[in-house]
Amino acid sequence: MSSVFTDAFRELEWRGSVYDSTPGAEDALRGEKVSCYVGFDPSSASLHVGSLVPVLGLMRMQRHGHSPIAVVGGGTGMIGDPGGRDEERPLLGREQVERNTDSIRSQLERFLDFEVRGNPAKLVNNADWLLGLGLVDFLRDVGKRFNVNYMLAKESVRSRLTRAGGISYTEFSYMLLQAYDFLRLYRDRGCTFQMGGSDQWGNILAGVDLIRRMDSAAGKAAGGVHAVVYPLITSSSGEKFGKSIAGAPTLDPCATSPYRLYQFFLNTSDADVIRYLKLFTDVGPEDLGELEYAVSHEPGKRAAQRRLARDVTLLVHGQDGLDQSARVTRALFGGELASLSAAEVEEVFEDAPGGYISRQDLERGGETVQKMAVDQNLCSSGGEVRRLVDQGGLYLNGVRVEDYRRVVTVDDLIGGRALVLRRGAREHRLVRVK
């Protein structure tokens, strides 16, 4: 789809991925090919759904012939970025940071092409140069290039100074470390572009300034050194994408299944779906026009949401993941829950009220669905269960219950450990065996 756009900057801009940029960045990307980098924070073991914006930024740069560098912050992760937080991050131990770094590295390898000839992606860890850095040398070579007033003026620092907890010297130094990353990548790998979220703008500009101060050739090089930052992604209601939001999907299939990711994007509001299609998929202008029309004229079909969910799930989890999400969806809405694994059922209904039932009771002759529905607070009395069954409104594992005296046994357990009761269309109970 990138062929629709004449250059990377034009595509990023059309997709709403450019919040700000250094003067000359647009011309530089329209000229010779560049090396560009994005840093990824290993404060958790997985990238989250908001990380798709910078990941896709690197992917799009690579498609336009530029050379992407993904930097996993094994060194800066030991410090923690103060940006976007009201208080200092808990400091992680080195072993935890290393485990998180390895996990994120494996995720990034699914998105970037490390084998293509001409502009293969590179994956580096800033621990390689930061952890062995001498403090005195760093202060002499880098610290002396920064005026404290310059650092205090940056939003990531200034916003923390007004809060009761203030900011520690450790976090205050983060800006210098990120700036040093850019300098090392510029010198060691010829990297002249940095990209990141808009909350990183101050840190990124510090890197641009450091390179220009320490290496006069940077100012003379074709295009110089530049930066582009993406907007922080929020929904129309103001909710932020990110790992700090409860329930936000990750890119780890063990933590967030393909089905869960699919459903997350399928539930996108009409007000957000077109913007998200541009940001998170490769949908081009022509297809987008058709989807915009569908949102306006046939919103009930949710064609745009289905395209968004499909494309993102395919990008993150591949065809197998997309097939899995489709299979779970069919089972959920087609009354075939018994075809799912216990783990899939427990994930699908993780937000539903639930309870337990004794395995021994099920093995000793079972329990009537009438008693179970009352015990699980799905109905208030046996009489209510009978009326609900007569009306065709009670289901066991997606199948309508025809007789309130029906006996539930171990043979009804999904995966040998759970079953699902449903009242009407939406009220569920997840019952686990103990």
RAJOQUI-V788890 format. One record per residue. N is the residue number from 1. RES is the residue in one small letter. OMEGA is omega in whole degrees, -180 to 180 (* if undefined). BURIAL is 1 if it has 16 or more other ideal C-beta (glycine too) atoms within 10 Angstrom, else 0. D_LAST is the distance of its C-alpha to the last C-alpha in Angstrom with 2 decimals. Layout:
n:N res:RES omega:OMEGA burial:BURIAL d_last:D_LAST
n:N res:RES omega:OMEGA burial:BURIAL d_last:D_LAST
//
This chain:
n:1 res:m omega:-178 burial:0 d_last:51.89
n:2 res:s omega:-178 burial:1 d_last:53.57
n:3 res:s omega:177 burial:0 d_last:56.85
n:4 res:v omega:-175 burial:0 d_last:57.16
n:5 res:f omega:-175 burial:1 d_last:57.91
n:6 res:t omega:179 burial:0 d_last:60.92
n:7 res:d omega:-175 burial:1 d_last:59.33
n:8 res:a omega:-177 burial:1 d_last:56.12
n:9 res:f omega:-180 burial:1 d_last:57.15
n:10 res:r omega:179 burial:1 d_last:57.93
n:11 res:e omega:180 burial:1 d_last:54.52
n:12 res:l omega:-179 burial:1 d_last:52.66
n:13 res:e omega:-180 burial:0 d_last:54.80
n:14 res:w omega:-178 burial:0 d_last:54.26
n:15 res:r omega:180 burial:1 d_last:50.52
n:16 res:g omega:-176 burial:1 d_last:50.59
n:17 res:s omega:180 burial:1 d_last:49.71
n:18 res:v omega:176 burial:1 d_last:52.80
n:19 res:y omega:178 burial:0 d_last:52.67
n:20 res:d omega:179 burial:0 d_last:55.55
n:21 res:s omega:177 burial:1 d_last:57.55
n:22 res:t omega:177 burial:1 d_last:60.42
n:23 res:p omega:180 burial:0 d_last:63.92
n:24 res:g omega:-179 burial:0 d_last:64.74
n:25 res:a omega:-179 burial:1 d_last:61.16
n:26 res:e omega:180 burial:1 d_last:61.65
n:27 res:d omega:-179 burial:0 d_last:64.91
n:28 res:a omega:-180 burial:1 d_last:63.46
n:29 res:l omega:177 burial:1 d_last:60.69
n:30 res:r omega:180 burial:0 d_last:63.30
n:31 res:g omega:-177 burial:0 d_last:65.41
n:32 res:e omega:178 burial:0 d_last:64.50
n:33 res:k omega:-176 burial:0 d_last:61.02
n:34 res:v omega:167 burial:1 d_last:59.17
n:35 res:s omega:-177 burial:1 d_last:56.30
n:36 res:c omega:-179 burial:1 d_last:53.71
n:37 res:y omega:172 burial:1 d_last:50.64
n:38 res:v omega:177 burial:1 d_last:47.52
n:39 res:g omega:-180 burial:1 d_last:45.50
n:40 res:f omega:-173 burial:1 d_last:41.69
n:41 res:d omega:-179 burial:1 d_last:39.92
n:42 res:p omega:179 burial:1 d_last:37.26
n:43 res:s omega:171 burial:1 d_last:35.68
n:44 res:s omega:-172 burial:1 d_last:32.35
n:45 res:a omega:-178 burial:1 d_last:31.02
n:46 res:s omega:167 burial:1 d_last:31.67
n:47 res:l omega:180 burial:1 d_last:34.37
n:48 res:h omega:-173 burial:1 d_last:33.46
n:49 res:v omega:176 burial:1 d_last:34.71
n:50 res:g omega:179 burial:1 d_last:37.81
n:51 res:s omega:179 burial:1 d_last:38.79
n:52 res:l omega:-179 burial:1 d_last:39.64
n:53 res:v omega:176 burial:1 d_last:42.91
n:54 res:p omega:177 burial:1 d_last:44.36
n:55 res:v omega:179 burial:1 d_last:42.89
n:56 res:l omega:176 burial:1 d_last:44.57
n:57 res:g omega:178 burial:1 d_last:47.67
n:58 res:l omega:179 burial:1 d_last:47.96
n:59 res:m omega:-179 burial:1 d_last:47.30
n:60 res:r omega:175 burial:1 d_last:50.05
n:61 res:m omega:-180 burial:1 d_last:52.43
n:62 res:q omega:180 burial:1 d_last:51.95
n:63 res:r omega:178 burial:1 d_last:52.64
n:64 res:h omega:174 burial:1 d_last:55.88
n:65 res:g omega:179 burial:0 d_last:56.94
n:66 res:h omega:-176 burial:1 d_last:56.05
n:67 res:s omega:-177 burial:1 d_last:54.24
n:68 res:p omega:175 burial:1 d_last:50.86
n:69 res:i omega:175 burial:1 d_last:49.59
n:70 res:a omega:-179 burial:1 d_last:46.01
n:71 res:v omega:175 burial:1 d_last:45.92
n:72 res:v omega:-171 burial:1 d_last:42.63
n:73 res:g omega:178 burial:1 d_last:43.21
n:74 res:g omega:177 burial:1 d_last:42.16
n:75 res:g omega:179 burial:1 d_last:45.01
n:76 res:t omega:177 burial:1 d_last:45.00
n:77 res:g omega:176 burial:1 d_last:41.21
n:78 res:m omega:-177 burial:1 d_last:41.90
n:79 res:i omega:-179 burial:1 d_last:43.81
n:80 res:g omega:-180 burial:1 d_last:42.20
n:81 res:d omega:179 burial:1 d_last:44.11
n:82 res:p omega:-175 burial:1 d_last:44.93
n:83 res:g omega:174 burial:1 d_last:45.47
n:84 res:g omega:-178 burial:1 d_last:43.41
n:85 res:r omega:180 burial:1 d_last:41.70
n:86 res:d omega:-179 burial:0 d_last:42.39
n:87 res:e omega:-175 burial:0 d_last:41.61
n:88 res:e omega:177 burial:0 d_last:41.55
n:89 res:r omega:172 burial:0 d_last:38.72
n:90 res:p omega:-180 burial:0 d_last:36.77
n:91 res:l omega:179 burial:0 d_last:38.44
n:92 res:l omega:175 burial:1 d_last:36.33
n:93 res:g omega:-177 burial:0 d_last:36.95
n:94 res:r omega:-179 burial:0 d_last:38.85
n:95 res:e omega:178 burial:0 d_last:36.02
n:96 res:q omega:178 burial:1 d_last:33.74
n:97 res:v omega:-180 burial:1 d_last:36.65
n:98 res:e omega:178 burial:1 d_last:37.32
n:99 res:r omega:178 burial:0 d_last:33.77
n:100 res:n omega:-180 burial:1 d_last:33.89
n:101 res:t omega:179 burial:1 d_last:37.36
n:102 res:d omega:-180 burial:0 d_last:36.40
n:103 res:s omega:-180 burial:1 d_last:33.55
n:104 res:i omega:178 burial:1 d_last:35.94
n:105 res:r omega:-179 burial:1 d_last:38.63
n:106 res:s omega:178 burial:0 d_last:36.56
n:107 res:q omega:-179 burial:1 d_last:35.83
n:108 res:l omega:-179 burial:1 d_last:39.52
n:109 res:e omega:178 burial:0 d_last:40.51
n:110 res:r omega:-172 burial:0 d_last:38.92
n:111 res:f omega:-174 burial:1 d_last:41.38
n:112 res:l omega:-179 burial:1 d_last:44.71
n:113 res:d omega:-178 burial:0 d_last:47.04
n:114 res:f omega:-176 burial:0 d_last:47.89
n:115 res:e omega:-175 burial:0 d_last:49.95
n:116 res:v omega:178 burial:0 d_last:52.37
n:117 res:r omega:176 burial:0 d_last:56.00
n:118 res:g omega:-178 burial:0 d_last:57.94
n:119 res:n omega:179 burial:1 d_last:55.29
n:120 res:p omega:176 burial:0 d_last:52.10
n:121 res:a omega:177 burial:1 d_last:49.47
n:122 res:k omega:179 burial:1 d_last:49.12
n:123 res:l omega:-177 burial:1 d_last:46.14
n:124 res:v omega:-180 burial:1 d_last:47.00
n:125 res:n omega:-176 burial:1 d_last:45.47
n:126 res:n omega:172 burial:1 d_last:47.59
n:127 res:a omega:-178 burial:1 d_last:46.43
n:128 res:d omega:179 burial:0 d_last:49.02
n:129 res:w omega:-177 burial:1 d_last:51.83
n:130 res:l omega:-173 burial:1 d_last:50.40
n:131 res:l omega:178 burial:0 d_last:48.83
n:132 res:g omega:-176 burial:0 d_last:52.14
n:133 res:l omega:177 burial:0 d_last:54.28
n:134 res:g omega:-176 burial:0 d_last:56.70
n:135 res:l omega:-177 burial:0 d_last:56.63
n:136 res:v omega:179 burial:0 d_last:60.40
n:137 res:d omega:-180 burial:0 d_last:61.14
n:138 res:f omega:180 burial:1 d_last:58.63
n:139 res:l omega:-180 burial:0 d_last:60.19
n:140 res:r omega:-173 burial:0 d_last:63.69
n:141 res:d omega:-174 burial:0 d_last:63.07
n:142 res:v omega:-176 burial:1 d_last:60.53
n:143 res:g omega:-178 burial:0 d_last:60.29
n:144 res:k omega:-180 burial:0 d_last:64.04
n:145 res:r omega:-175 burial:1 d_last:63.87
n:146 res:f omega:173 burial:1 d_last:61.89
n:147 res:n omega:-179 burial:0 d_last:63.28
n:148 res:v omega:178 burial:0 d_last:60.87
n:149 res:n omega:177 burial:0 d_last:62.06
n:150 res:y omega:-179 burial:0 d_last:61.04
n:151 res:m omega:-180 burial:1 d_last:57.50
n:152 res:l omega:-178 burial:0 d_last:57.25
n:153 res:a omega:-178 burial:0 d_last:58.23
n:154 res:k omega:-174 burial:1 d_last:55.16
n:155 res:e omega:-177 burial:0 d_last:52.56
n:156 res:s omega:178 burial:1 d_last:49.62
n:157 res:v omega:-175 burial:1 d_last:51.51
n:158 res:r omega:-178 burial:0 d_last:53.36
n:159 res:s omega:180 burial:0 d_last:50.31
n:160 res:r omega:-179 burial:1 d_last:48.71
n:161 res:l omega:-178 burial:0 d_last:51.90
n:162 res:t omega:-177 burial:0 d_last:51.78
n:163 res:r omega:-173 burial:0 d_last:48.36
n:164 res:a omega:-177 burial:0 d_last:47.88
n:165 res:g omega:-179 burial:0 d_last:46.16
n:166 res:g omega:-179 burial:0 d_last:48.91
n:167 res:i omega:-180 burial:1 d_last:48.59
n:168 res:s omega:176 burial:0 d_last:48.61
n:169 res:y omega:179 burial:0 d_last:51.19
n:170 res:t omega:-180 burial:0 d_last:48.43
n:171 res:e omega:179 burial:1 d_last:47.43
n:172 res:f omega:-178 burial:1 d_last:51.08
n:173 res:s omega:-175 burial:1 d_last:51.85
n:174 res:y omega:-179 burial:1 d_last:49.34
n:175 res:m omega:-179 burial:1 d_last:52.05
n:176 res:l omega:180 burial:1 d_last:54.33
n:177 res:l omega:179 burial:1 d_last:51.73
n:178 res:q omega:176 burial:1 d_last:50.99
n:179 res:a omega:180 burial:1 d_last:54.73
n:180 res:y omega:175 burial:1 d_last:55.18
n:181 res:d omega:-178 burial:1 d_last:52.65
n:182 res:f omega:179 burial:1 d_last:54.89
n:183 res:l omega:-179 burial:1 d_last:57.96
n:184 res:r omega:179 burial:1 d_last:56.53
n:185 res:l omega:177 burial:1 d_last:55.39
n:186 res:y omega:-177 burial:1 d_last:58.81
n:187 res:r omega:-173 burial:0 d_last:60.67
n:188 res:d omega:-173 burial:0 d_last:58.54
n:189 res:r omega:179 burial:0 d_last:57.50
n:190 res:g omega:-178 burial:0 d_last:59.97
n:191 res:c omega:-177 burial:1 d_last:57.30
n:192 res:t omega:-179 burial:1 d_last:59.09
n:193 res:f omega:171 burial:1 d_last:56.36
n:194 res:q omega:177 burial:1 d_last:53.26
n:195 res:m omega:180 burial:1 d_last:50.78
n:196 res:g omega:179 burial:1 d_last:47.93
n:197 res:g omega:-178 burial:1 d_last:46.60
n:198 res:s omega:177 burial:1 d_last:49.08
n:199 res:d omega:178 burial:1 d_last:47.53
n:200 res:q omega:-173 burial:1 d_last:48.88
n:201 res:w omega:-180 burial:1 d_last:52.42
n:202 res:g omega:179 burial:1 d_last:53.89
n:203 res:n omega:-179 burial:1 d_last:52.47
n:204 res:i omega:178 burial:1 d_last:53.59
n:205 res:l omega:177 burial:1 d_last:57.09
n:206 res:a omega:177 burial:1 d_last:57.30
n:207 res:g omega:177 burial:1 d_last:56.87
n:208 res:v omega:-180 burial:1 d_last:59.53
n:209 res:d omega:-179 burial:1 d_last:61.88
n:210 res:l omega:179 burial:1 d_last:61.28
n:211 res:i omega:-178 burial:1 d_last:62.17
n:212 res:r omega:180 burial:0 d_last:65.27
n:213 res:r omega:-174 burial:0 d_last:66.39
n:214 res:m omega:-178 burial:1 d_last:65.81
n:215 res:d omega:-177 burial:0 d_last:66.92
n:216 res:s omega:180 burial:0 d_last:69.90
n:217 res:a omega:-180 burial:0 d_last:69.54
n:218 res:a omega:180 burial:1 d_last:66.44
n:219 res:g omega:-178 burial:0 d_last:68.69
n:220 res:k omega:-178 burial:0 d_last:71.00
n:221 res:a omega:180 burial:0 d_last:68.48
n:222 res:a omega:179 burial:0 d_last:68.30
n:223 res:g omega:-178 burial:1 d_last:65.88
n:224 res:g omega:176 burial:1 d_last:65.11
n:225 res:v omega:-171 burial:1 d_last:61.58
n:226 res:h omega:180 burial:1 d_last:59.50
n:227 res:a omega:172 burial:1 d_last:56.17
n:228 res:v omega:176 burial:1 d_last:54.22
n:229 res:v omega:180 burial:1 d_last:51.29
n:230 res:y omega:173 burial:1 d_last:48.77
n:231 res:p omega:170 burial:0 d_last:47.81
n:232 res:l omega:-171 burial:1 d_last:44.51
n:233 res:i omega:176 burial:1 d_last:42.45
n:234 res:t omega:175 burial:0 d_last:41.37
n:235 res:s omega:179 burial:0 d_last:40.52
n:236 res:s omega:178 burial:0 d_last:42.99
n:237 res:s omega:178 burial:0 d_last:41.01
n:238 res:g omega:180 burial:0 d_last:41.52
n:239 res:e omega:-176 burial:0 d_last:38.02
n:240 res:k omega:169 burial:0 d_last:38.36
n:241 res:f omega:175 burial:1 d_last:36.86
n:242 res:g omega:-177 burial:1 d_last:35.45
n:243 res:k omega:-179 burial:1 d_last:32.74
n:244 res:s omega:-179 burial:0 d_last:33.20
n:245 res:i omega:-178 burial:0 d_last:32.00
n:246 res:a omega:177 burial:0 d_last:28.33
n:247 res:g omega:180 burial:0 d_last:26.69
n:248 res:a omega:-179 burial:1 d_last:29.80
n:249 res:p omega:171 burial:1 d_last:29.22
n:250 res:t omega:177 burial:1 d_last:29.96
n:251 res:l omega:179 burial:1 d_last:31.66
n:252 res:d omega:-177 burial:1 d_last:28.96
n:253 res:p omega:178 burial:1 d_last:26.97
n:254 res:c omega:180 burial:0 d_last:24.01
n:255 res:a omega:179 burial:0 d_last:23.99
n:256 res:t omega:-177 burial:1 d_last:25.32
n:257 res:s omega:174 burial:1 d_last:24.97
n:258 res:p omega:179 burial:1 d_last:28.09
n:259 res:y omega:-179 burial:1 d_last:26.58
n:260 res:r omega:178 burial:1 d_last:26.01
n:261 res:l omega:179 burial:1 d_last:29.54
n:262 res:y omega:-178 burial:1 d_last:30.99
n:263 res:q omega:179 burial:1 d_last:29.54
n:264 res:f omega:-179 burial:1 d_last:30.79
n:265 res:f omega:177 burial:1 d_last:34.32
n:266 res:l omega:-179 burial:1 d_last:34.12
n:267 res:n omega:177 burial:0 d_last:33.63
n:268 res:t omega:-180 burial:1 d_last:36.86
n:269 res:s omega:176 burial:0 d_last:39.29
n:270 res:d omega:-177 burial:0 d_last:42.63
n:271 res:a omega:-175 burial:0 d_last:44.38
n:272 res:d omega:-165 burial:1 d_last:42.83
n:273 res:v omega:-179 burial:1 d_last:42.34
n:274 res:i omega:178 burial:1 d_last:45.89
n:275 res:r omega:180 burial:0 d_last:46.02
n:276 res:y omega:176 burial:1 d_last:42.72
n:277 res:l omega:179 burial:1 d_last:43.97
n:278 res:k omega:-177 burial:1 d_last:46.98
n:279 res:l omega:-167 burial:1 d_last:45.07
n:280 res:f omega:-179 burial:1 d_last:42.08
n:281 res:t omega:177 burial:1 d_last:43.51
n:282 res:d omega:177 burial:1 d_last:46.76
n:283 res:v omega:-179 burial:1 d_last:47.73
n:284 res:g omega:-175 burial:1 d_last:51.52
n:285 res:p omega:-177 burial:0 d_last:53.94
n:286 res:e omega:179 burial:0 d_last:54.57
n:287 res:d omega:-179 burial:0 d_last:50.95
n:288 res:l omega:178 burial:1 d_last:50.18
n:289 res:g omega:179 burial:0 d_last:52.95
n:290 res:e omega:-180 burial:0 d_last:51.43
n:291 res:l omega:175 burial:1 d_last:48.00
n:292 res:e omega:178 burial:0 d_last:49.67
n:293 res:y omega:-180 burial:0 d_last:51.35
n:294 res:a omega:179 burial:1 d_last:48.06
n:295 res:v omega:-177 burial:1 d_last:46.51
n:296 res:s omega:-171 burial:0 d_last:49.58
n:297 res:h omega:180 burial:0 d_last:50.17
n:298 res:e omega:-175 burial:0 d_last:46.87
n:299 res:p omega:-178 burial:0 d_last:44.13
n:300 res:g omega:-180 burial:0 d_last:41.74
n:301 res:k omega:177 burial:0 d_last:41.53
n:302 res:r omega:-179 burial:1 d_last:40.36
n:303 res:a omega:-179 burial:1 d_last:42.20
n:304 res:a omega:179 burial:1 d_last:42.65
n:305 res:q omega:179 burial:1 d_last:39.00
n:306 res:r omega:178 burial:1 d_last:38.03
n:307 res:r omega:178 burial:1 d_last:40.65
n:308 res:l omega:-179 burial:1 d_last:39.50
n:309 res:a omega:-180 burial:1 d_last:35.82
n:310 res:r omega:-175 burial:1 d_last:36.86
n:311 res:d omega:-180 burial:1 d_last:39.35
n:312 res:v omega:179 burial:1 d_last:37.25
n:313 res:t omega:178 burial:1 d_last:34.24
n:314 res:l omega:179 burial:1 d_last:36.73
n:315 res:l omega:-173 burial:1 d_last:38.35
n:316 res:v omega:-171 burial:1 d_last:35.23
n:317 res:h omega:179 burial:1 d_last:33.12
n:318 res:g omega:-177 burial:0 d_last:35.76
n:319 res:q omega:179 burial:0 d_last:35.87
n:320 res:d omega:179 burial:0 d_last:32.58
n:321 res:g omega:178 burial:1 d_last:30.81
n:322 res:l omega:178 burial:1 d_last:32.73
n:323 res:d omega:180 burial:0 d_last:31.84
n:324 res:q omega:180 burial:1 d_last:28.12
n:325 res:s omega:178 burial:1 d_last:28.37
n:326 res:a omega:180 burial:0 d_last:30.36
n:327 res:r omega:179 burial:1 d_last:27.88
n:328 res:v omega:179 burial:1 d_last:24.96
n:329 res:t omega:179 burial:1 d_last:27.37
n:330 res:r omega:-179 burial:0 d_last:28.47
n:331 res:a omega:-177 burial:1 d_last:25.00
n:332 res:l omega:-175 burial:1 d_last:24.12
n:333 res:f omega:-180 burial:0 d_last:27.38
n:334 res:g omega:177 burial:0 d_last:28.02
n:335 res:g omega:-179 burial:0 d_last:24.95
n:336 res:e omega:-176 burial:0 d_last:23.79
n:337 res:l omega:-179 burial:1 d_last:20.32
n:338 res:a omega:179 burial:1 d_last:19.26
n:339 res:s omega:-179 burial:0 d_last:21.77
n:340 res:l omega:173 burial:1 d_last:19.89
n:341 res:s omega:178 burial:0 d_last:17.51
n:342 res:a omega:180 burial:1 d_last:13.96
n:343 res:a omega:179 burial:0 d_last:15.51
n:344 res:e omega:179 burial:1 d_last:18.32
n:345 res:v omega:-179 burial:1 d_last:16.39
n:346 res:e omega:178 burial:1 d_last:14.42
n:347 res:e omega:-179 burial:1 d_last:17.88
n:348 res:v omega:-175 burial:1 d_last:19.75
n:349 res:f omega:-177 burial:1 d_last:17.64
n:350 res:e omega:-180 burial:0 d_last:16.93
n:351 res:d omega:-179 burial:0 d_last:19.25
n:352 res:a omega:173 burial:0 d_last:17.91
n:353 res:p omega:-178 burial:0 d_last:16.25
n:354 res:g omega:179 burial:1 d_last:12.56
n:355 res:g omega:-177 burial:0 d_last:9.73
n:356 res:y omega:175 burial:0 d_last:6.25
n:357 res:i omega:-178 burial:1 d_last:6.08
n:358 res:s omega:176 burial:0 d_last:5.27
n:359 res:r omega:180 burial:0 d_last:5.99
n:360 res:q omega:179 burial:0 d_last:8.77
n:361 res:d omega:-180 burial:1 d_last:10.21
n:362 res:l omega:-179 burial:1 d_last:10.65
n:363 res:e omega:-177 burial:0 d_last:12.16
n:364 res:r omega:179 burial:0 d_last:14.36
n:365 res:g omega:175 burial:0 d_last:16.23
n:366 res:g omega:-178 burial:1 d_last:14.12
n:367 res:e omega:-178 burial:1 d_last:14.49
n:368 res:t omega:179 burial:1 d_last:17.54
n:369 res:v omega:178 burial:1 d_last:17.67
n:370 res:q omega:-179 burial:1 d_last:19.82
n:371 res:k omega:-178 burial:1 d_last:17.31
n:372 res:m omega:-180 burial:1 d_last:14.60
n:373 res:a omega:178 burial:1 d_last:17.34
n:374 res:v omega:-179 burial:1 d_last:18.32
n:375 res:d omega:-178 burial:0 d_last:14.96
n:376 res:q omega:177 burial:1 d_last:14.47
n:377 res:n omega:174 burial:0 d_last:18.11
n:378 res:l omega:174 burial:1 d_last:19.52
n:379 res:c omega:-176 burial:1 d_last:22.02
n:380 res:s omega:-177 burial:0 d_last:23.44
n:381 res:s omega:177 burial:0 d_last:24.06
n:382 res:g omega:179 burial:0 d_last:23.95
n:383 res:g omega:178 burial:0 d_last:27.53
n:384 res:e omega:177 burial:1 d_last:26.79
n:385 res:v omega:-179 burial:1 d_last:24.24
n:386 res:r omega:180 burial:1 d_last:27.01
n:387 res:r omega:-180 burial:0 d_last:29.54
n:388 res:l omega:178 burial:1 d_last:27.40
n:389 res:v omega:179 burial:1 d_last:26.86
n:390 res:d omega:-180 burial:0 d_last:30.60
n:391 res:q omega:179 burial:0 d_last:31.41
n:392 res:g omega:-174 burial:0 d_last:29.34
n:393 res:g omega:179 burial:0 d_last:27.17
n:394 res:l omega:-176 burial:1 d_last:23.55
n:395 res:y omega:173 burial:1 d_last:21.79
n:396 res:l omega:-178 burial:1 d_last:18.66
n:397 res:n omega:176 burial:1 d_last:18.23
n:398 res:g omega:-178 burial:1 d_last:21.83
n:399 res:v omega:-177 burial:0 d_last:23.30
n:400 res:r omega:178 burial:0 d_last:25.00
n:401 res:v omega:-177 burial:1 d_last:23.75
n:402 res:e omega:-176 burial:0 d_last:26.83
n:403 res:d omega:-177 burial:0 d_last:25.74
n:404 res:y omega:178 burial:1 d_last:23.70
n:405 res:r omega:-179 burial:0 d_last:22.92
n:406 res:r omega:-176 burial:1 d_last:21.29
n:407 res:v omega:177 burial:0 d_last:18.26
n:408 res:v omega:-179 burial:1 d_last:15.11
n:409 res:t omega:179 burial:0 d_last:13.74
n:410 res:v omega:180 burial:0 d_last:11.91
n:411 res:d omega:180 burial:0 d_last:15.27
n:412 res:d omega:-178 burial:1 d_last:14.80
n:413 res:l omega:176 burial:1 d_last:11.98
n:414 res:i omega:-178 burial:1 d_last:13.76
n:415 res:g omega:178 burial:0 d_last:13.62
n:416 res:g omega:-175 burial:0 d_last:10.89
n:417 res:r omega:-178 burial:1 d_last:8.14
n:418 res:a omega:172 burial:1 d_last:9.54
n:419 res:l omega:-174 burial:1 d_last:12.24
n:420 res:v omega:171 burial:1 d_last:14.97
n:421 res:l omega:179 burial:1 d_last:16.89
n:422 res:r omega:175 burial:1 d_last:20.41
n:423 res:r omega:-178 burial:1 d_last:23.17
n:424 res:g omega:-174 burial:0 d_last:26.61
n:425 res:a omega:-167 burial:0 d_last:27.25
n:426 res:r omega:-174 burial:0 d_last:25.31
n:427 res:e omega:-175 burial:0 d_last:22.65
n:428 res:h omega:169 burial:1 d_last:19.14
n:429 res:r omega:175 burial:1 d_last:15.55
n:430 res:l omega:-176 burial:1 d_last:12.85
n:431 res:v omega:-180 burial:1 d_last:9.64
n:432 res:r omega:178 burial:0 d_last:6.54
n:433 res:v omega:175 burial:1 d_last:3.78
n:434 res:k omega:* burial:0 d_last:0.00
//
